[in-house]
Amino acid sequence: MPVASSTQHRKRTNVYGSLRDLSLSVIVPVFNEAARIRTNLDLLISEVAPYFSSFEILVVSDGSTDGTDSVLKSYDHPRTKLICYPENHGKGYALREGFKAASGDFVLFIDGGMELHPREIRIFIGLMELYDADVVVASKRHPQSQIEYPRTRRVLSSIYQLLVRLLFDMNVTDTQVGLKLFKREVIESILPHLTVDRYGADLEILALARATGYKRFLEAPVRLDYFGSNSRSAIPEMLHIAKVGWSVLVDTLRLYRRIRRIQPTATKDTSENHLAA
């Protein structure tokens, strides 16, 4: 890898040195995470607090039934806000509730199970600032990602991403990883159009961002050990894949039918500019 010039080095240093001046909202959708949510939030805050003087953690409990809400209500941290409701609607619904409540200049969501380590948050913010991206997307297919992932899921994911590229002309290699960062203006632009409640929400968010005029997408590497976070045996795992796959496919086709009716609203330069970290 080439050695960075002194100008590039100073630019990177200035980017990371200014993180504490940024206002950040972190949305954490959760469902039945009573056993781990306190530990996960402690980890999340330990990765955010040293770098950001202004931040909020919006924990959205999506109809949890295992006592998650009780654990969250007893969790005492001044930067943590709880949003809970009695019925399970899905990740997309939970994200919309979080987006509505978010006040930060930058809005990020990370799945409550913390399969993706929150250490990535500081890196994502730095990359957004450095490359002036509208959206930073975690990608399992980034060449620097470190992934332990079942072969079946790899194959199905590849087929799905090919379908996404054909239908939406979107040059993103992985739309489904549960860690994404947005400039606030992007969320404000897409929020009125969000409708998908469940597994197709990640694609809907990215497709709507592009449809409303935001095209500077940056893919960033992540570390993910699926085998270490998944406790399902073979048959339940296959049933889960089938259920999720069908739901995502239905949401994708419905989204394709309506996305063409949305007109770009972004006022900035909307020329195509895909970025790669």
N, C-alpha and C positions, 0 to 999 in steps of 0.2 A: 504494500500500500504506500503511495507517495507521501512524503512528509509534508504536513500542512505549512503554508507560508506563514510568516509572522503576522500578516494582516488577518488571515483566516483564524489564527490562534487567538488574536485579540478579540475578534468578533465572537468566537465561541465563548471566551471568558466573560465578555460583557453580557452575552445572552444569559448565561447561567447566574451571573452576579446580580441580574435584575429580577430574578424569579420572585424575590420577596415582595416586590412592588405590584405583582399581579394579583387579581382577585379571581379565585378559583372555586367553582362549585363541583363537588364530586357526588354523583348519584349512584347509590348502591341498591339495586333491586334484590330483594331476598324472598325466599319462600321456604319455610320450615328449616331454618338454620339455627335453632335454639342452642344446639350443642356447641356450635363454633362461632356464632356471630360476635360474641364479646372479644374473643381472641383475634378474630379477623379485623374488627374495628380498631383494636389496639395496634395491630400491625399497620393498618392503613394510615392511622393518625401519626404513627412513628415515622412513616415515610413522607408525609406531607408537611407536618408542622415545622420541621427544621428549615424548610425552604420557602414557605409561603406565610407571610404575616397576615394575610386576609384570605381565609378559606372557610368553606362550610361543607359538612358531610350530610347529605340528604339520604337517609335510609328509608326505602319504600318497602314495607312488608305487604306482599301481594296475597292477602287472605291466608296468612300462615295459621296452621292449626296445632302446632306442637309447642306452643308457649313462647315462640319467638317474640311476639309483641310484649309480653311481660318482661322478658330479658331486656329488650330495647328500652322499655320505659324506666327500667332501673339503671340503665347505663348513663352515667353522669359525666358528660363532657360538654362544655359550653358551645363548641362548634358543631355539635351533632344535633340534627333535627329529625324527628320521626314522623313519617307519613304512613298510616296504616288504614286498612279498610277490611270489612269482614269476608268478602268473597274473593276467590282467586280468579283473576281475569287474564293473567299472562304478563310476560316481560314487557311487551310493547305498551300495555296499559300502564304498568308501573313506571316505565320511562317517561311517558307523557305526564304523569302526575309529578315526577321529579323535575322535568323541564319547566312545568308551570311555576314551580316554587323556586327555581334556581335564580340567583341574583348575580352570579359571578360574571366577569368579563370573558372567562373561559369556562366551558362546561364539559365535563368528562363523565363517562359512566364506566363502571367496572362491576362485573358480576360478584354478588355477595359471597359466593363460595371461595373466592380468592384463588381459583386455579391459576390465575395469572397474578404474579407477585406485584404489589403496588409500587415497588421500586421503579417500575416502568413509567410512572406518572411524571416524575421530574424530567425524565429523558424525553417524553412525548412533548411536554411544554417547551423544552429547549429546542427540539426539532421544529416545532411550529413557528417559534420566533425566528429561528435561524433561516428557514426556507420560506417564511411568509405563507404557510399553508392555510387553507380554510378548514381542513379536516385532517387529522392524523389517525390512521387506521392500523390496528394491530393485525399482522398477517403471519399465518403459519408458513406461508410460502416465501417469505422473505429469505434471501440466501443466508442471512446471519441468524435466523431463528433457530432455537434449539428445541426440537419437538420430539416427544415420545408419544406416538399416536397409532391406533390400530389400523392395519392395512385396509380393512373394509371401509372404515370411515375416510381414509385418504382417497380411495377410489371414488366413493360416492360424492365426496366433497369436490373432487376435480371435475366430475361430470356436471355437478350443479353450477360450479363457477363458470364452466363453458356455456351453459344455458344462460346465465346472468349476462355474460359478455355479449352473447348474440341478441338477447332481447332488449338490453338497456344500453348497449354501446358504451359500457363503463369499464375503463381500464383499471380495474382493481382485482387483484388476484385472489382475495379472500375477504368476503363481506361479513362473515359470521362470527368472528372472534369477539368475545364480550369485553372489549376495551377500545373505546374510541373517544377522541378529543375534538371539540368544536369551538370555533369562535362564537361568541354569543349571537352575533348577527345571523349566523347560519341557523341556529335553533329558532330564533324569532321568525325567520322566513319559512321554515318547514312546519312549525308547530300547528298552524291551522289546518294543515293537510294530513296530519298523521291519523291513521285509523286502525292499523294492524295491531291486534292485541297480543299475539303470541309469537311463534318462532320466526315469522317473516319480518319482524320489526327491524332487525339490523339492516336488511336489504332496503326496506322502505325508507329508512332514514337517509341512507347514502343516495338512493335513486332520487329522492325528493330534493336533497341538497344539490345534486347535479341539475335536476330539472328546473330549479329556481335560480340557477345561474352560478352556483359555486362549483368550480371544477379543479381547484388546486388541492388535489388529494395526495397525501404523503403516506406511503406504506412504511411501517416501522417493524423491526424484529421483536420477537417475544420469546420467552422460555415457558414451555408448557409440558408437564408430565401428566398425560391423561391417565395412565395406569395408576399413578399415585393418588389421584383424586377420585377415581371411579370405583365404586364398591359392588356394582352389579355383576352377576354371573352371566354366562354366555347367552342363555335363552332370554332372560329379562333385558339384556343389552340389545339383542336383535329386535325384540318387540319395541323397545324404546326408539331405536333407529327408524323402524318402520313408521311409528306414530309421528315422530318429529319430521321425518322426510316427507310424508304425505301432507302434513300441515304446512310445511315450508313451500311445497310445490303449489298447493292451492293458493296460498297467499301471494306467491310470485306471479302466477298467471292473472290473478285479480288485479294486482298492482300494475302489471303490464297494460291491462285494458284501460286503466284510468290515468296513468302517468302522462299520456300524450295530451291530456286536456289542460295540464298545468303550464302556465306561461312563466318564463323567467322574471323574477322580481329584483334580483340583485342589481345594485347600482354601480358596482365596481367593474373592473375589467373582467369579462367572463370568457376570454379566449381560452381554448383548450390548453391546459398545462399540467400534465401529470408528473408528479415528482417521485423520486425514488431515493430512499435513504440508504 
